[in-house]
Amino acid sequence: MAAPATAPPGPAAPSSLKRIVAASLIGTTIEWYDFFLYGSAAALVFNKLFFPDSDPLVGTLLSFLTYAVGFAARPLGALVFGHYGDRLGRKKLLVLSLLLMGGATFAIGLLPTHATVGSAAPVLLTVLRLVQGFALGGEWGGAVLLVSEHGDAERRGFWASWPQTGAPAGQLLATGVLSALTALLSDAAFTSWGWRVPFLLSGVLVIVGLWIRLSVDESPVFKAALAQAEERKAAAGQVEKMPLVAVLRHHWRDVLIAMGARMAENISYYVITAFILVYATTAVEMSKQTALNAVLIASAVHFAVIPLWGALSDRIGRRPVYLIGAIGVGAWMFPFFALIDRASFGSLLLAVTVGLVLHGAMYAPQAAFFSEMFATRMRYSGASIGAQFSSVAAGAPAPLIATALLADYGSSTPIALYVIAAALLTVVAIGCARETRYRDLNAVDATDPGAVGDAPAAQAAADARTA
């Protein structure tokens, strides 16, 4: 006799869901703090500490090259964490990613510089950056899925956007610590030892994050899908394919759409927050403190608007909100640089703030959008692969390309065109996507004719409701 079907889980209770959101947000904030801290330090001091024999701008390029190496490791992290996250569960892999990221960041704070150990210093720095990228490649997918799979379709865009606020929160925390240190310390003291302080603080933050993350339950949607897979295996001897194989078979189109959707979001973000520290301090000759303060305030606004964009995606759909952000960022690039060229704090703040608000329109619905594209037993792999493989071509080289364009042309025009091209690519990708906001994650199964990948029946019903 076949085993009885496992009933699909209902949405988590509001109090439980808020605890899940808090755990995902705090852990994600810590991981992004670690990641962005490196980016800010690469723009401000790593060129002098680890590449001192180079011309200042060349040293910055080399520093950003080690920054880009972290992105190269993210696809590997997406594959490994996605595979085991779809087999073992979301929670276990999220704990591991936090330990890896925090440990690597703490170790960077202890690194000897080029003056002490010579060329071994940038090698060690690069290795630790690889560990950071590997960990972050698995973090994002697990954090957003844990929230998406605990909630319901009615407000999934809003709740799933909260882990996304971990990025501006991490940026806010990293920039705030660096801004305070540069304000309190002389340039010599900051370059000598002050830069190590925010990296060493990561050890304390990881302990807090682990305590909170260990207190939450595994995703009920994942547990139900795992039980159904075990039932099928016991009843008919049906063995599941590896998640990666299943993703490429059933969801290859969705992976490509996710990669295209990430191009404008990823490139614009790192131009606005990382490259801007180089442009404002070299091309416009503003102080480091002024540039950091502008990014700090704008990141606070970014944090506040992401849940609002997420809630709007529950009302009008993921695709319309995403398109607002992609078109808006592309249109803003020339005014963005024109405002910065005025060399005033108010203009710089306006440029960065508007840029990040428009970026939030892409970033906020992304968590629910990507989660809704994939079947449960391959969702961690699919969402992570789509998000992280694009980062190699998008976020990884963005500050490097922008810095090289500035060095070659001495103008912001090629950089603006670079971001506009990415925005056009994202508009095309979103135009090819299906609306997903009514999808029931419990019902999304690759063996079902209404599955996301093949999905005529489920999509027709969703489109009818949308209309």
PEWOFEN-V387383 format. One record per pair of residues at least 4 apart in sequence whose ideal C-beta (glycine too) atoms are under 8 Angstrom apart, sorted by the first residue. I is the first residue (numbers start at 0). J is the second residue. D is the distance in Angstrom with one decimal. If there is no record, write none. Layout:
BEGIN
i = (I:I)
j = (J:J)
d = (D:D)
END
This chain:
BEGIN
i = (1:1:2:2:2:4:4:5:5:5:5:6:7:7:7:7:8:8:8:8:8:9:9:10:10:10:10:11:11:11:11:11:11:12:13:14:15:15:15:16:16:16:16:16:17:18:18:18:19:19:19:19:19:19:20:20:20:20:20:21:21:22:22:22:22:22:22:23:23:23:23:23:23:23:23:23:24:24:24:24:24:24:25:25:25:25:25:25:26:26:26:26:26:26:26:26:26:27:27:27:27:27:27:27:27:27:28:28:28:28:28:28:29:29:29:29:29:29:29:29:29:29:30:30:30:30:30:30:30:30:30:30:31:31:31:31:31:31:31:31:32:32:32:32:32:32:32:32:33:33:33:33:33:33:33:33:34:34:34:34:34:34:35:35:35:35:35:35:35:35:36:36:36:36:36:36:36:36:37:37:37:37:37:37:37:38:38:38:38:38:38:39:39:39:39:39:39:39:40:40:40:40:40:41:41:41:41:41:41:41:41:42:42:42:42:42:42:42:42:43:43:43:43:43:44:44:44:44:45:45:45:45:45:46:46:46:46:46:46:46:47:47:47:48:48:48:48:48:48:49:49:49:49:49:49:49:50:50:50:50:50:50:51:51:51:53:53:53:54:55:56:56:56:56:57:58:59:59:59:60:60:60:60:60:61:61:62:63:63:63:63:63:64:64:65:65:65:65:65:66:66:66:66:66:67:67:67:67:67:68:68:68:68:68:69:69:69:69:69:69:69:70:70:70:70:70:70:71:71:71:71:72:72:72:72:72:72:72:72:73:73:73:73:73:73:73:73:74:74:74:74:74:74:74:75:75:75:76:76:76:76:76:76:76:76:76:76:76:77:77:77:77:77:77:77:77:77:77:78:78:78:78:78:79:79:79:79:80:80:80:80:80:80:80:80:80:80:80:81:81:81:81:81:81:81:81:81:81:81:82:82:82:82:82:83:83:83:84:84:84:84:84:84:84:84:84:84:84:85:85:85:85:85:85:86:87:87:88:88:88:88:88:88:89:89:89:89:89:89:89:89:89:90:90:90:90:90:90:90:90:91:92:92:92:92:93:93:93:93:93:93:94:94:94:94:95:95:95:96:96:96:96:96:96:97:97:97:97:97:97:97:98:98:98:99:99:99:99:99:100:100:100:100:100:100:100:101:101:101:101:101:101:102:102:102:103:103:103:103:103:103:104:104:104:104:104:105:105:105:105:105:105:106:106:107:107:107:108:108:108:108:108:108:109:109:110:110:110:110:111:111:111:111:111:112:112:113:113:113:113:115:116:116:118:119:120:121:122:123:124:125:126:127:128:129:130:131:132:133:134:135:136:136:137:137:138:139:139:139:139:140:140:140:140:140:140:140:141:141:141:142:142:142:143:143:143:143:143:143:143:143:143:144:144:144:144:144:144:144:145:145:145:145:146:146:146:146:146:146:147:147:147:147:147:147:147:147:148:148:148:148:148:148:148:148:149:149:149:149:150:150:150:150:151:152:152:152:152:152:153:154:154:154:155:155:155:155:155:155:156:156:156:156:156:156:156:156:156:156:156:157:157:157:157:157:158:159:159:159:159:159:160:160:160:160:160:160:160:160:160:160:160:161:161:161:162:163:163:163:163:163:163:164:164:164:164:165:166:166:166:167:167:167:167:167:167:167:168:168:168:169:170:170:170:170:170:171:171:171:171:171:172:173:173:174:174:174:174:174:175:175:176:176:176:176:177:177:177:178:178:178:178:178:179:180:180:180:180:180:180:181:181:181:181:181:182:184:184:184:185:186:187:188:188:189:189:190:192:194:195:196:197:200:201:202:203:204:205:206:207:208:209:210:211:217:217:218:219:220:220:220:220:221:221:222:223:223:223:224:224:224:224:225:225:226:227:228:228:228:229:230:231:231:232:232:232:232:239:239:240:240:240:241:242:242:242:242:242:242:243:243:243:244:245:245:245:245:245:245:245:246:246:246:246:246:246:246:246:247:247:248:249:249:249:249:249:249:249:250:250:250:250:250:250:250:250:250:251:251:252:252:253:253:253:253:253:253:253:254:254:254:254:254:255:255:255:256:256:256:256:256:256:256:257:257:257:257:257:257:257:257:258:258:258:258:258:259:259:259:259:259:259:259:260:260:260:260:260:260:260:260:260:261:261:261:261:261:261:261:261:262:262:262:262:262:262:262:262:263:263:263:263:263:263:263:263:263:263:263:263:264:264:264:264:264:264:264:264:264:265:265:265:265:265:265:266:266:266:266:266:266:266:267:267:267:267:267:267:267:267:268:268:268:268:268:269:269:269:269:269:270:270:270:270:270:270:270:270:271:271:271:271:271:271:272:272:272:272:273:273:273:274:274:274:274:274:274:275:275:275:275:275:275:276:276:276:276:276:277:277:277:277:277:277:278:278:278:278:278:278:278:279:279:279:279:279:279:279:280:280:280:280:280:281:282:282:282:283:283:283:284:285:285:285:285:285:286:287:288:289:289:289:290:290:291:292:292:293:293:293:293:293:294:294:295:296:296:296:297:297:297:297:297:297:298:298:299:300:300:300:300:301:301:301:301:301:301:303:304:304:304:304:305:305:305:305:306:306:307:307:308:308:308:308:308:308:308:308:309:309:309:309:309:310:311:311:312:312:312:312:312:312:312:312:312:312:313:315:315:316:316:316:316:317:317:317:317:317:317:317:317:318:318:318:318:318:319:320:320:320:320:321:321:321:321:321:321:321:321:322:322:322:322:323:323:323:324:324:324:324:324:324:324:325:325:325:325:325:325:326:326:326:327:327:327:328:328:328:328:328:328:328:329:329:329:329:329:329:331:331:331:331:332:332:332:332:332:332:333:333:334:334:335:335:335:335:335:336:336:336:336:336:336:337:338:338:338:338:339:339:339:339:340:341:341:342:343:344:345:346:347:348:349:350:351:352:353:354:355:356:357:358:359:360:361:361:364:365:365:366:367:367:367:368:368:368:369:369:369:369:369:370:370:370:371:371:371:371:371:371:372:372:372:372:372:373:373:373:373:373:373:373:373:374:374:374:374:374:374:374:374:375:375:375:375:376:377:377:378:378:378:379:380:381:382:383:384:385:386:387:389:390:390:391:392:393:393:395:396:397:398:399:400:400:401:401:401:402:403:404:404:404:404:405:405:405:405:407:408:408:411:412:413:414:415:416:417:418:419:420:421:422:423:424:425:426:427:428:433:433:433:433:434:434:434:435:435:436:436:437:437:437:437:438:438:438:438:438:439:442:442:442:443:443:443:443:444:445:445:446:448:448:448:449:449:449:449:449:450:450:451:454:455:456:457:458:459:460:461:462)
j = (230:234:230:233:234:227:230:223:226:227:230:223:220:223:441:442:219:220:222:223:441:151:219:16:149:150:151:15:16:19:149:150:219:16:17:18:19:149:216:20:146:149:150:158:21:22:214:215:23:145:146:149:215:216:24:146:158:161:162:25:211:26:145:211:212:214:215:27:93:142:143:145:146:161:162:165:28:161:162:164:165:168:29:165:207:208:211:212:30:93:97:138:142:165:208:211:212:31:138:139:142:162:165:166:168:169:32:164:165:168:169:172:33:97:100:101:169:201:204:205:207:208:34:96:97:100:101:134:135:138:165:169:35:135:165:166:168:169:170:173:36:168:169:170:172:173:201:204:37:100:101:103:104:131:169:201:38:69:100:131:135:169:39:166:169:170:173:174:272:273:40:104:173:176:177:197:198:201:41:66:69:104:107:128:131:42:66:269:272:273:398:43:173:174:177:273:276:291:44:45:177:194:198:45:46:59:62:63:65:66:273:59:62:63:273:274:276:277:398:177:181:194:276:287:48:189:190:194:49:50:62:65:124:50:53:55:58:59:61:62:51:58:190:112:113:114:120:190:194:62:65:112:113:120:121:124:57:58:61:62:113:121:58:113:114:57:58:61:58:59:60:281:402:406:61:62:63:277:402:64:399:402:403:406:65:121:66:67:273:398:399:402:68:399:69:121:124:125:128:70:128:273:398:399:71:395:396:398:399:72:125:128:129:132:73:128:129:131:132:135:395:132:390:391:394:395:396:129:132:391:395:76:128:129:130:131:132:133:136:77:132:133:135:136:387:390:391:78:136:384:387:388:390:391:79:133:136:80:96:132:133:134:135:136:137:138:383:387:81:136:137:140:380:383:384:386:387:388:82:243:380:383:384:83:133:136:137:84:92:95:96:136:137:138:140:141:379:383:85:137:140:242:243:379:380:381:382:383:384:86:241:242:243:380:87:91:92:88:89:91:92:137:140:141:144:379:380:383:242:376:377:378:379:380:242:91:92:92:217:218:221:222:225:93:141:144:145:148:217:218:221:379:94:141:145:212:215:216:217:218:95:96:137:141:379:97:138:141:142:145:212:98:209:212:213:99:134:137:100:134:135:137:138:141:101:134:138:205:208:209:212:102:205:209:103:130:131:133:134:104:130:131:134:135:138:205:105:201:202:204:205:208:106:130:205:107:127:128:130:131:134:108:127:131:198:201:109:198:199:201:202:205:110:127:124:127:198:195:196:197:198:199:201:195:199:120:123:124:127:115:116:119:120:123:116:120:117:118:120:121:120:120:123:122:123:124:125:126:127:128:129:130:131:132:133:134:135:136:137:138:139:383:387:141:383:142:143:383:386:387:144:379:380:382:383:386:387:145:379:383:146:162:165:147:159:162:163:366:367:369:370:382:148:218:221:370:378:379:382:149:162:215:218:150:158:159:161:162:366:155:158:159:366:367:370:371:440:218:219:220:221:370:375:378:440:158:218:219:220:154:155:158:159:155:436:437:438:439:440:313:158:310:313:159:313:367:370:371:436:160:309:310:311:312:313:317:363:364:367:436:161:306:309:310:313:309:163:309:366:367:370:164:305:306:308:309:310:312:363:364:366:367:305:306:309:366:305:309:362:363:365:366:168:302:305:306:169:170:268:362:171:298:299:301:302:305:355:172:298:302:173:174:272:294:298:301:175:295:298:299:302:176:177:197:178:291:294:295:298:179:295:180:196:197:200:181:197:291:182:288:291:292:295:183:184:189:193:194:196:197:189:193:287:288:291:288:188:189:193:189:190:191:192:193:193:194:194:196:198:199:200:201:204:205:206:207:208:209:210:211:212:213:214:215:221:222:222:223:224:375:440:441:225:375:226:227:375:441:228:375:376:444:229:376:230:231:232:239:376:233:234:235:237:236:237:238:239:245:376:244:245:248:245:246:376:377:379:380:381:247:380:384:248:249:250:374:376:377:380:445:250:251:254:373:377:380:381:384:251:254:445:374:377:445:450:451:452:453:254:372:373:374:377:381:445:451:452:255:452:256:452:257:372:373:381:385:451:452:258:381:384:385:388:259:385:428:260:372:385:428:429:431:432:261:369:372:381:382:385:386:389:262:385:388:389:428:389:424:425:427:428:429:431:264:321:361:365:368:425:428:429:432:265:365:385:386:389:390:393:425:266:389:392:393:421:424:425:428:267:324:325:328:329:361:418:421:422:424:425:426:268:324:325:358:361:362:365:393:425:269:389:390:393:394:397:270:393:394:397:417:418:421:271:328:354:357:358:418:421:422:272:355:358:362:394:273:274:394:397:398:274:275:397:398:401:414:417:418:275:335:351:354:355:358:294:298:351:355:277:397:398:278:397:398:401:402:414:279:290:293:294:339:351:280:287:290:291:294:281:282:398:401:402:405:282:283:336:339:401:405:411:283:285:289:290:293:339:347:284:285:286:287:290:405:405:409:411:339:340:342:342:289:290:342:344:347:290:291:292:293:344:347:294:347:295:296:344:297:344:347:348:351:298:351:299:300:348:352:301:348:351:352:354:355:302:355:303:304:352:355:356:305:352:355:356:358:359:307:308:356:359:363:309:359:362:363:310:363:311:363:312:320:324:359:360:362:363:364:313:363:364:366:367:314:315:320:316:317:319:320:321:363:364:367:368:436:436:319:320:320:434:436:465:321:364:367:368:371:434:435:436:322:368:429:432:434:323:324:360:363:364:325:360:361:364:365:368:425:429:326:426:429:430:327:357:360:328:357:358:359:360:361:362:329:361:422:425:426:429:330:422:426:331:357:360:332:354:357:358:361:418:422:418:419:421:422:423:426:335:353:354:357:336:414:415:416:418:419:337:415:338:350:339:350:353:354:415:340:350:411:412:414:415:341:346:347:349:350:346:347:350:411:411:346:347:346:347:348:349:350:351:352:353:354:355:356:357:358:359:360:361:362:363:364:365:425:368:369:386:370:371:435:436:372:432:435:373:381:382:385:386:378:382:440:435:436:438:440:443:451:381:382:385:435:451:377:378:380:381:382:443:451:452:378:381:443:444:445:450:451:452:440:441:443:444:445:381:445:382:440:443:383:384:385:386:387:388:389:390:391:393:394:395:395:396:397:421:399:400:401:402:403:404:417:405:414:417:406:407:408:413:414:417:409:410:411:414:413:412:413:415:416:417:418:419:420:421:422:423:424:425:426:427:428:429:430:431:432:454:458:461:462:461:462:465:451:461:461:465:460:461:464:465:442:443:451:457:461:443:447:449:457:447:450:451:457:450:450:452:450:453:455:456:454:455:456:457:458:454:457:457:458:459:460:461:462:463:464:465:466)
d = (7.6:4.7:4.4:6.1:6.0:7.3:7.3:5.4:4.4:5.2:6.7:7.6:7.9:5.8:3.7:7.3:3.6:6.2:7.3:5.2:6.7:7.9:8.0:7.3:7.0:5.6:3.8:4.3:4.4:6.5:4.1:6.7:7.0:6.8:6.4:6.7:6.4:7.2:7.6:6.3:7.7:5.5:5.8:6.5:6.3:6.4:7.4:6.1:6.4:6.0:5.8:4.9:5.4:7.7:5.9:5.6:6.0:4.8:7.4:6.1:6.7:6.3:7.6:5.0:5.1:6.8:4.5:5.9:8.0:4.4:7.4:5.4:5.2:7.0:4.3:7.6:6.1:5.2:5.7:6.4:5.5:7.3:6.6:7.9:7.2:5.5:5.2:7.5:6.5:6.3:5.4:7.5:6.4:7.6:4.7:7.1:4.9:6.1:6.7:7.5:4.8:4.9:2.9:7.4:7.9:7.4:6.1:7.9:4.3:4.2:5.0:6.7:6.7:6.7:7.5:6.8:7.2:7.4:4.7:6.3:7.7:4.5:6.4:6.9:6.4:4.8:8.0:6.9:5.9:4.9:7.3:7.0:5.7:7.9:5.3:4.9:7.1:2.7:6.7:7.9:6.0:7.8:3.9:8.0:4.7:5.0:7.1:6.7:7.2:5.1:6.5:7.4:3.9:6.3:7.6:5.4:7.0:7.0:7.4:6.0:5.6:7.0:6.2:8.0:5.4:4.8:4.4:7.5:7.5:8.0:6.2:6.8:4.1:7.6:7.4:5.5:6.5:7.6:6.1:6.4:7.0:7.6:7.0:6.5:6.6:6.8:5.6:7.5:7.6:4.6:7.4:6.2:5.8:6.2:5.4:7.3:6.7:7.6:5.6:5.4:7.5:5.9:7.9:4.7:7.5:7.8:4.3:5.7:6.9:4.6:7.7:6.9:7.3:7.6:6.2:7.9:4.1:5.4:7.7:7.2:7.9:7.7:6.7:6.0:5.7:7.2:5.7:5.0:5.2:7.3:4.3:7.4:7.4:5.4:7.2:6.6:3.4:4.7:6.9:4.4:5.8:6.9:6.3:4.4:6.4:7.8:7.7:7.0:7.5:7.0:7.7:6.3:5.3:5.2:4.6:5.6:7.9:4.3:4.5:6.2:7.1:6.5:7.3:5.4:7.2:4.2:3.9:6.0:6.6:6.6:6.6:7.1:7.3:5.5:6.5:6.2:6.3:6.0:6.1:6.4:6.5:5.6:6.6:7.4:7.1:7.7:6.7:6.3:7.9:4.7:4.6:6.0:6.9:6.2:7.8:6.7:5.8:5.1:5.4:8.0:7.1:7.6:6.6:7.7:6.8:4.2:5.7:7.7:5.5:7.0:5.5:5.1:6.0:6.9:7.1:4.5:6.7:5.1:3.4:7.4:7.7:5.9:4.9:5.7:5.7:3.0:8.0:7.6:6.6:5.9:6.3:6.1:7.9:4.6:7.5:7.7:3.3:4.4:6.5:6.3:4.8:7.2:5.9:3.5:4.3:5.2:7.2:6.5:6.3:7.3:5.1:4.8:7.6:6.1:6.3:5.9:6.5:5.6:7.7:6.6:4.1:6.2:6.6:2.4:4.5:8.0:7.8:6.8:5.4:4.4:6.5:6.8:7.7:3.7:5.2:7.2:3.8:6.9:6.3:6.5:7.5:7.8:6.9:6.6:7.7:8.0:6.7:5.4:5.0:7.8:6.4:6.6:2.4:7.7:6.9:6.7:7.2:6.4:6.3:7.1:6.2:6.3:7.4:4.7:3.4:7.6:7.8:4.2:6.3:6.4:6.9:5.4:6.3:6.1:5.1:7.7:5.8:6.9:5.6:8.0:4.4:7.1:6.9:5.5:7.8:3.6:7.5:7.7:4.1:5.6:5.8:7.0:4.6:5.4:7.1:5.4:7.0:7.3:4.9:7.2:5.9:7.8:7.8:6.2:4.6:5.5:4.8:7.6:6.6:5.2:6.2:6.6:6.7:7.9:7.0:7.5:6.7:7.6:4.9:7.7:6.7:6.3:5.8:5.3:7.7:6.5:6.8:4.4:6.4:6.9:6.0:6.6:6.6:5.8:6.5:6.4:8.0:7.7:6.2:4.6:7.3:4.7:4.3:6.9:6.0:7.6:7.3:6.2:5.4:6.1:6.4:6.0:7.0:7.3:6.4:5.9:8.0:6.8:3.8:6.4:7.8:5.8:3.9:6.3:7.0:7.8:6.2:5.3:6.6:7.0:3.2:7.5:6.4:7.6:7.6:6.7:4.6:7.8:4.0:4.9:7.0:7.2:7.9:6.7:5.5:4.0:7.2:6.6:6.2:5.2:4.5:7.7:6.9:5.5:6.9:5.2:4.9:4.5:7.5:7.7:3.1:4.0:7.4:7.5:7.5:6.6:5.7:6.2:7.4:3.9:4.5:7.7:5.8:7.8:7.6:5.4:6.2:7.4:4.6:6.9:7.0:5.2:7.9:6.6:6.1:6.3:6.2:6.6:6.5:6.3:6.6:6.9:6.6:6.5:6.3:6.4:6.3:6.2:7.4:6.2:6.8:6.8:4.7:6.4:6.6:5.9:6.4:6.8:5.9:7.3:6.0:5.1:8.0:4.6:3.5:6.7:7.9:6.2:6.3:8.0:7.2:4.4:7.2:5.9:5.6:5.1:7.2:3.8:7.9:7.3:6.1:7.1:5.6:6.6:7.9:5.8:5.9:5.9:6.6:6.7:8.0:7.3:5.6:6.4:5.5:5.1:6.7:5.7:7.3:5.9:7.7:4.6:6.5:5.9:4.0:7.7:6.7:4.0:6.9:3.8:6.2:7.5:7.6:7.9:5.8:8.0:6.3:6.7:7.8:6.5:5.1:4.6:7.0:6.7:7.0:6.0:6.6:6.1:7.8:6.9:5.7:7.5:5.7:5.5:7.0:4.7:7.7:7.6:7.5:6.3:4.6:6.6:7.8:3.8:4.2:6.7:7.4:5.5:4.5:6.6:7.9:6.0:4.7:4.3:5.7:7.7:7.5:6.8:3.9:4.2:6.6:6.9:5.3:5.2:6.8:2.7:7.7:7.8:4.3:7.1:6.1:7.3:7.9:6.3:7.7:6.2:5.4:7.4:5.3:5.9:6.7:5.4:5.6:5.1:4.8:6.7:5.8:6.4:7.8:7.0:5.9:4.6:7.6:3.9:4.2:6.9:7.2:6.3:7.9:5.6:6.1:5.8:6.0:7.1:4.5:7.7:5.8:6.4:4.2:5.8:6.4:6.4:6.4:6.6:5.8:5.5:5.1:4.7:6.3:6.3:5.6:6.4:7.4:4.2:6.9:6.2:6.2:6.1:6.3:6.7:4.2:6.0:5.6:6.1:5.5:5.9:4.8:7.6:6.2:7.1:5.8:7.8:5.8:5.6:6.6:6.1:4.1:4.5:4.5:6.9:6.1:6.0:6.7:5.4:3.8:6.0:6.8:7.7:7.6:5.9:6.4:7.6:6.4:6.1:7.0:6.9:6.1:6.2:6.6:6.7:5.8:5.9:7.1:7.7:6.3:5.8:6.8:6.2:6.4:5.7:5.3:5.8:6.1:6.3:6.4:6.5:7.9:6.8:6.4:3.9:5.2:7.7:6.5:7.6:6.4:6.5:6.4:5.6:6.3:6.3:6.0:6.0:4.6:6.6:5.8:6.2:7.7:7.3:6.4:4.5:4.7:7.4:6.9:6.1:6.7:4.5:7.2:3.9:7.9:6.5:5.7:7.6:6.2:5.8:7.8:7.5:7.2:4.5:7.8:6.0:5.0:7.5:6.5:7.1:4.8:5.1:4.5:6.4:5.4:7.6:8.0:6.7:7.2:4.4:6.5:7.9:3.8:7.0:5.9:6.7:5.5:7.4:6.9:5.1:7.8:6.8:4.6:6.6:8.0:6.4:7.1:6.3:4.1:6.4:6.6:6.9:6.7:6.5:6.5:6.3:5.8:4.6:7.8:6.4:7.9:7.6:6.1:7.4:7.5:5.2:7.7:6.0:4.8:6.5:5.4:6.8:7.9:7.3:2.8:6.2:7.2:7.4:5.6:5.9:3.9:7.6:7.5:5.7:6.1:6.6:2.6:7.7:7.8:6.9:6.6:7.5:7.1:7.6:5.7:4.9:5.8:7.3:5.0:7.8:7.4:6.0:3.9:6.9:5.8:7.7:6.1:6.3:7.4:5.0:4.5:4.8:5.1:7.5:5.7:7.7:4.8:5.8:7.0:6.6:7.3:4.5:4.3:6.9:3.7:7.9:6.4:7.2:7.7:6.5:4.1:5.8:6.9:7.9:6.9:6.7:6.5:5.8:3.6:3.9:7.0:6.2:4.9:6.7:4.6:7.3:5.9:4.3:5.9:4.6:6.8:7.9:5.5:5.4:7.0:7.4:6.0:7.9:5.4:7.6:7.0:4.7:6.5:5.0:4.1:5.4:4.8:7.0:5.6:7.2:5.5:6.8:7.9:5.9:5.9:7.6:5.9:4.4:6.1:6.8:5.7:7.5:7.7:7.6:7.9:7.6:4.6:6.0:6.9:4.5:4.2:6.5:7.6:5.7:6.6:7.9:6.8:7.3:6.4:6.3:7.4:5.1:7.2:7.2:5.7:8.0:7.3:7.8:5.7:7.5:5.0:6.6:7.9:6.6:7.6:6.6:7.2:5.2:4.6:7.2:4.1:7.6:6.2:6.3:7.2:6.1:7.1:5.7:5.8:7.8:6.3:7.9:7.5:6.0:6.3:5.0:7.2:4.7:5.8:6.0:7.9:6.9:7.1:6.1:6.2:6.6:5.5:7.0:6.6:7.1:6.1:6.5:7.3:6.2:6.6:4.6:4.6:5.2:6.0:6.1:7.0:6.9:5.9:7.1:6.2:6.5:4.1:4.2:7.7:5.0:6.4:6.9:6.8:6.3:5.3:6.6:6.5:6.7:7.9:4.0:6.9:7.1:5.7:7.4:6.1:5.3:4.7:7.8:6.3:4.8:6.3:4.6:6.3:7.1:6.5:7.7:6.6:5.7:7.6:5.2:5.0:7.8:3.5:6.6:7.2:4.2:6.2:7.8:7.3:7.0:6.1:5.5:6.5:4.9:7.9:4.4:7.9:6.6:3.8:6.8:7.6:6.7:6.6:5.0:6.7:7.1:5.0:5.3:6.3:6.0:4.3:6.4:4.1:7.6:6.6:5.8:5.6:6.2:8.0:5.5:6.0:5.4:6.6:6.9:5.4:7.0:4.9:6.4:6.9:5.4:5.6:7.4:6.9:7.8:5.1:5.9:6.5:5.5:8.0:5.8:7.7:4.7:6.2:5.4:6.4:7.0:3.0:3.6:7.5:6.7:6.0:5.1:4.3:5.1:6.6:6.2:6.8:6.4:6.0:3.8:6.6:7.1:6.8:4.8:6.1:7.4:6.8:5.5:6.7:4.6:7.9:3.1:6.8:7.9:5.2:6.0:5.8:5.9:6.8:7.8:3.9:8.0:4.8:5.7:6.2:5.2:6.1:7.4:6.8:4.7:7.5:5.6:7.3:6.2:7.6:3.7:7.9:7.1:5.8:7.6:4.2:6.9:5.7:3.9:6.7:5.5:5.2:7.7:7.3:4.2:8.0:7.6:6.8:6.0:6.4:6.3:6.4:5.9:6.2:6.3:6.3:6.3:6.5:6.3:6.4:7.6:7.9:5.9:5.4:7.8:6.4:7.3:5.0:6.0:7.8:6.3:6.0:7.6:7.3:7.0:7.9:6.0:7.5:7.8:4.4:6.1:6.4:6.4:6.0:7.0:3.7:7.3:4.3:6.9:7.6:7.2:6.6:7.3:7.6:6.3:5.6:5.8:4.2:7.8:3.6:6.0:7.3:6.2:8.0:6.4:7.8:5.0:5.5:4.2:5.9:6.3:7.3:6.6:7.8:6.2:7.0:7.4:5.3:6.7:5.9:7.9:7.9:6.0:5.9:6.2:6.1:5.6:5.6:7.0:7.1:7.9:5.2:4.6:5.9:5.2:7.3:6.5:6.9:7.7:5.0:6.2:6.0:6.3:6.2:6.4:6.4:4.9:6.9:6.4:6.2:5.8:4.4:5.2:6.8:6.9:7.6:7.4:6.7:7.9:7.2:5.2:5.9:6.5:6.3:6.9:6.3:6.4:6.9:6.4:6.6:6.7:6.5:6.4:6.7:6.5:6.2:6.2:6.7:6.7:7.5:5.5:7.8:7.9:6.4:6.7:5.5:7.7:7.3:7.7:7.5:7.6:4.3:5.3:7.0:7.8:6.2:7.0:7.1:6.5:7.0:7.2:7.1:7.3:7.7:6.4:5.4:7.9:5.8:5.0:6.4:7.1:6.7:7.6:6.0:5.8:7.6:4.3:3.5:8.0:5.7:7.4:7.4:4.6:6.1:6.8:6.3:6.0:6.4:6.6:6.3:6.3)
END
